[in-house]
Amino acid sequence: MSLVQYFLAKVRRDEEGQGLAEHALILALIAIVAIVALIFLGGQVSTLLSKVGNSV
């Protein structure tokens, strides 16, 4: 294997790792947004679900 082929193989592997890291960051951001939304809207959601449960 030549030096150029080795370098290109190494770069390709790094790009795959970078893609996984980007996906992990996106999932973490979605989780944070969902937690913050539940913190601020939790009471309203609970009230709405209680009303639906009582009407059934």
C-alpha positions, -999 to 999 in steps of 0.1 A, spaced: 0 0 0 15 33 -10 16 63 13 -11 81 -7 -35 52 -4 -28 49 33 -35 86 38 -68 84 18 -80 54 37 -73 72 69 -92 103 58 -122 82 47 -124 66 82 -122 99 99 -151 112 78 -172 83 89 -164 90 125 -173 127 119 -207 117 105 -214 96 135 -204 124 158 -227 148 140 -256 124 143 -249 121 180 -249 159 184 -282 162 166 -298 135 188 -285 152 219 -299 186 207 -333 170 200 -333 154 235 -325 187 251 -352 205 232 -377 177 242 -367 180 279 -370 218 279 -404 215 262 -416 190 288 -404 213 317 -422 243 304 -453 226 290 -456 197 314 -484 212 335 -505 220 305 -500 185 290 -509 169 323 -541 190 326 -550 181 290 -544 144 296 -564 145 328 -594 161 310 -593 135 283 -590 107 309 -619 120 329 -641 124 298 -635 87 289 
